Amino acid sequence: MMDQKDCFFLGKIVKKFSFKGELLVKLDSDAPGQFIKMESVFVEINNNLIPFFIKHASLHKTELLRVKFEDVTDEEAAQALIGCNLYLPLNLLPRLTGNKFYYHEIIGFQIIDTQLGPIGTIHGVNDQTAQALFEITHKDKEILIPIIDEFIHKVDRSTKTIEVTTPEGLIDLYI
């Protein structure tokens, strides 16, 4: 049985594509093309991760993945999966290097500002806003810093630190 903590969120099944059971998946990825060759995926059904084998997958309008599962052969079976989340085991994530990172991997990293020094520890990432935000614990307060390439100087996985330069006054809003 695969445990959700050993997986990463891949995307959500958003709608049916054909009457033959094909589905469209909105992927949580900048590079959906890297997931075309998947052989299987875990579908979350009633809080359980169920493996589904993929017959074929292709990109649909660049940001959606069109998927045909082996055992989903009609509209009714496909309809039952709409809204379900898809997961893959963490070991299938392509390794990122340099200043690129997955949100789940930086939880617990320290944020160090080039002007102000250590700011705090990342306890979460809010990606529900137009601009994703680092959620940082600083003493008993929360600091939000936009995740913008221009702000991020260095991601050091060995020391679990991220060096940033924030606009003047941003941190002061919180402390």
C-alpha positions in Angstrom: 0.0 0.0 0.0 1.5 3.3 -1.1 1.4 6.1 1.6 0.6 9.7 0.6 3.7 10.9 2.5 5.9 8.9 0.2 4.4 10.6 -2.9 4.1 13.9 -4.5 0.9 15.6 -5.9 1.0 15.3 -9.7 -2.3 16.9 -10.6 -6.1 16.5 -10.7 -8.4 14.8 -13.1 -10.5 17.7 -14.4 -12.8 16.3 -17.1 -13.6 13.5 -19.5 -12.1 13.7 -22.9 -13.9 11.1 -24.9 -16.7 8.5 -24.6 -14.0 5.8 -24.5 -12.9 6.7 -21.0 -10.1 9.1 -21.7 -9.5 11.8 -19.1 -7.9 15.2 -18.9 -5.5 15.9 -16.0 -4.4 19.4 -14.9 -0.8 18.8 -13.9 1.0 20.6 -11.1 4.1 21.0 -13.2 6.0 23.6 -15.3 7.0 20.7 -17.7 4.0 18.5 -18.3 5.8 16.8 -21.2 8.0 14.9 -18.8 5.0 12.8 -17.6 3.9 11.5 -21.0 5.8 8.3 -20.6 4.4 7.3 -17.2 3.4 3.6 -16.9 1.2 4.1 -13.9 0.0 6.6 -11.4 -1.8 6.6 -8.1 -5.3 7.9 -8.0 -6.7 9.0 -4.6 -10.1 7.4 -4.1 -11.7 7.6 -0.6 -8.3 8.7 1.0 -6.6 5.6 -0.5 -4.0 5.7 -3.3 -5.0 3.2 -5.9 -2.6 2.3 -8.8 -3.9 2.8 -12.3 -2.0 1.6 -15.3 -1.7 4.0 -18.3 -2.5 2.7 -21.8 -1.4 6.0 -23.4 -0.9 9.7 -22.5 -0.4 12.8 -24.6 -0.3 16.5 -24.1 -3.6 18.4 -24.7 -3.4 22.1 -25.3 0.1 22.2 -23.8 -0.9 22.3 -20.1 -3.3 19.3 -19.8 -2.4 15.7 -20.0 -4.8 13.4 -21.9 -4.7 10.0 -20.2 -6.2 6.6 -21.1 -6.2 4.2 -18.1 -6.2 0.4 -18.9 -9.3 -0.4 -16.9 -11.4 2.7 -17.6 -13.2 1.9 -20.8 -16.4 3.9 -20.7 -17.8 7.3 -19.8 -19.3 6.1 -16.5 -16.0 4.8 -15.2 -14.3 8.0 -16.3 -16.9 10.2 -14.7 -16.3 8.5 -11.3 -12.7 9.7 -11.4 -13.3 13.4 -12.2 -12.0 15.5 -9.3 -9.6 12.8 -8.1 -6.0 13.8 -7.3 -3.1 11.9 -8.9 0.2 11.1 -7.1 3.5 9.6 -8.0 6.2 8.1 -5.7 8.8 10.7 -4.6 11.6 8.7 -6.1 10.2 9.4 -9.6 10.6 13.1 -9.2 13.3 14.4 -11.5 16.1 15.8 -9.4 16.3 19.6 -9.4 19.6 21.4 -9.0 20.7 25.0 -8.6 18.0 27.5 -7.6 15.1 25.3 -8.9 13.2 23.4 -6.2 10.0 21.5 -5.4 7.9 23.2 -2.7 7.8 20.0 -0.6 11.6 19.7 -0.5 12.3 23.1 1.0 10.0 22.8 4.1 12.4 23.2 7.1 15.0 25.3 5.1 16.3 28.5 6.7 15.7 31.8 4.8 18.7 34.1 4.9 18.3 37.7 3.6 21.5 39.2 2.2 20.8 42.5 4.0 19.1 41.3 7.2 20.7 37.9 7.8 18.7 34.9 9.1 14.9 35.5 8.8 13.4 32.2 9.9 12.4 28.7 8.8 10.1 27.8 5.9 7.1 26.0 7.3 5.0 26.0 4.2 4.4 27.3 0.7 1.2 29.1 -0.3 0.6 28.4 -3.9 -3.1 29.3 -3.8 -2.4 33.0 -4.6 -1.4 34.5 -7.9 2.2 34.6 -6.7 3.4 31.6 -4.7 4.8 32.6 -1.2 7.3 31.2 1.2 5.6 30.9 4.6 8.3 31.6 7.2 8.2 31.3 10.9 10.1 34.2 12.6 10.0 34.0 16.4 6.2 33.9 16.9 5.2 35.7 13.7 4.7 34.5 10.1 6.5 36.3 7.3 5.4 35.8 3.6 8.0 36.3 0.9 7.0 36.0 -2.8 8.8 33.1 -4.6 10.3 35.1 -7.4 13.5 34.1 -9.3 14.9 37.7 -8.9 14.7 37.4 -5.0 16.4 34.0 -4.8 20.2 34.0 -5.0 21.2 30.5 -3.8 19.5 27.3 -2.8 21.9 25.2 -0.7 20.5 21.7 -0.2 23.5 20.6 1.9 23.0 23.4 4.6 19.2 23.6 4.0 19.3 27.3 3.4 17.9 29.7 0.8 19.6 33.0 0.3 17.3 35.8 -0.8 17.4 39.6 -1.3 14.0 41.0 -0.5 12.8 44.5 -1.5 13.6 47.1 1.2 10.8 47.2 3.8 9.2 43.9 2.9 10.4 42.0 6.0 9.8 45.1 8.2 6.0 44.8 7.4 6.0 41.7 9.5 8.4 42.3 12.4 
